[in-house]
Amino acid sequence: MTETGSMPVHRELNGEDVRDLPAVGGHLDAMDGVRAVASFGVLVYHVASTTGASLREGFLPALLSRGDIAVPIFFMLSGFLLYRPWAREAMEGGARPGTGDYLWKRALRILPAYWLVVAVALSLWSWPQAADPVRWLPFLLLAQNYVPDPWWAGASPPGLGQMWSLSVEMTFYLALPLIAVALRALARRGAHPVARARLLLTGICALALVSPLWAIFSHVPVHRPELGLWLPRSMLYFATGMALAVVSLWAHAESDPDAPVRRLTRGLRESWVTCWIIAALVYAVAASPVAGGRLFEIQDLWTDFFEMALYTVFVLALMAPVALQTAAPSPPSPLRSLLGNRVMRYLGRISYGVFLWQFVVIVGWYELTGQQTFTGGLLTTLVVCTAFTVLLADLSHRLVEAPALRLHRLHRRPPRAR
């Protein structure tokens, strides 16, 4: 046995140890299930708010009104999956992720399908305001959250109401290489991977503090709700995902199977039922007035704090057991079977399309049927809108997203060596 910290971060120890360690690279099937849960959770939330079901009195409407808790799932996923290569390089050296290749892949993954939805929505429901091509620019650049005097009403024009969160995602994508450079400089003060992991977590904790500080800035001296759509308000969720990435790599740096971080990752992975019960209880608390009013009501600073804390605990309890799953195919994990089965993998593959097309379908359905907002049956609307959204998402994946990603693979460059 080597001393703690002297081992490369993801070196295989022996058969037993590999099965005990979190996966630190490659595709995680169970994450597809998490994406599916998040995308369909957002869909249910938007249908419930459009029909008015989440505005009614009672416990179930209160739960429906907190469906926006699915958005931080996407943010935490991005922090976890995208930061892993930079965290590994900061801890053990080796090939440094290429920033150009990373940004090119993000652009191909996000923009082509998104641009298609923007073109459809603006053409159908925002004419003649959108007849001027210049007015398309904030949406094409995913910069609509930062327009000081928008020509549209609300967060976005009809059919694009959910895209504010994609604007936050894109801002994080652009900021991540710079954040990674700063964290790497901090981590390099450590003499070995374990010390570097501790330093990385220290830096990530400081990054997470941006969100509560930004909340104070957004509420004091007056409430400026538009600032809640900027990246700093959601940095806590991204940082939590980044911390999970560091913890998974830290487990590989420990040679002692009884090291605290090894016990932690193993315990969270094996106690996934308990973690999910905690997530359910936290969700129920978040649906109470402690986290603010329903939907469109303006929050004060303290309810903003409560919402931020509850949403973080919920997503962490939900996702940590999944993020810390091992790469070993056996013994089979019930959690992996639940979230990584064929159906969930398929729904995860089309989840981006489900997210993109849902408001186009909802607005189109209401226009086709002549219904007014805050009317309509929840179940009927949900079934119809889900069916059409899945159809469009499948076509979008096959005809736009998959070809764009193939283009990235054709032009991919090898990682840059240190």
Phi, psi and omega in degrees: 000136177271166180288152178303131176093349182267359187261140172305148191300317185243034177287138176284130183270293173202176185305316182293318183291321180300320179290345182261356186251145178294150173291138182239013178192168178080184184273134177253111183302322183296334177293331174300320178296322178296317177300317180298314179301315182294314184294318179284334173297318176296321179298313179299318179300315182289323176294318180296322179286323180292320179282346183086004182296329182278356179263354183279167179283150176123167184287316180297313175302325178296319177296318179296327182290345180256020178295344177293354176295345178289334182297314176300338175298315177300317182296316180293323175301315180297315179300319182290307188285322185280331182277342185308312180298321179290322178296319180297316180294323180294328183274321187237357183082207181088204184292132178269134178303136179281121183296318180299315179295320179299312181293323178296316179294318179298318180297316180291329180288324190259313198284315185303310180293322179296315179300322178299315179295318178301315180298317180295311185293313181294323180291323184281320193234358183235025176266138012267001181305322183269011178293333176281116182302332181298329181288348176279338190304313181303324180283320179296329180266001183055040181246016186296334180293340189253010177279120186289328182227078187289152178278346181264165178262143180077201183289329183200165174293169180304137180090351184233023187298333183270354190287350176302322182289330176290328174296320176297316178302312182297321177298320177295319178304317181289326182280335189301315179302322179290319176299318181296322178297316180295317179293324178296318179299322177292317184294328184293353173285344178278149184275340183211168186305321181295316178297322179292324178298317179299318180293321177299315180296324176298314178296321180292324175298319177296322178296321180296331180292346178302322185295307178296325177294321178293324178299318177299314179299327182284337185252338186242127007275343177230156180282125176240089188298335180297335179289341176291348179265006180264158184305316185305327180297329183257005184299330179303318182291316177298317182296324178296319175297319177298320178296321176299321178298317180293318180298319180296322178287324178300321179302325179287335181281346180269125178275339181274117180297344178261010176298146184307318183290328176293318178295322180297309182296321179293318181295317179295321181294318183279342182256036185296327178296314178299317179300318181289329174295318176300317179300318180295319179293319179295321177300318179298320177294320180297333179282355178273170180297349182299332180260016176106178182282180182278133167055264196266002180285140181284132179271157169264181186298318185289321176292329175297316177299314181298316179299315181300314182292316182293318179296322180295314179297318179301307184293323179295315179295325179288318192264331185304314179298330179284315182297334184260015174297150180279163177275347183293133181288344181219153357291151183297138180263131176302323180294318179295323178293325182289315185262343185249017178286176187299318182294314182292326176296319178296312180297326176294322180296323182263008187298325179296319176295323176300317178296316186291317192269350191298319181286329173300317180292315182298311180296318179297320179295318179292323177291320180295320183270352180073019179279154175264153176301144182072022172230169178105156180278134182298309186295313180298312180298320181295316181296312182296312183292325177296317181299312181290325178294317178297320178299311179294323179295319178297314179297319179298319179295316184289320190262340184237303187294309182298314177300323179296319179291328175295325177297322177296316181296328180291330185248017184289137177257149178292153179301149182278132180282155178292000000 
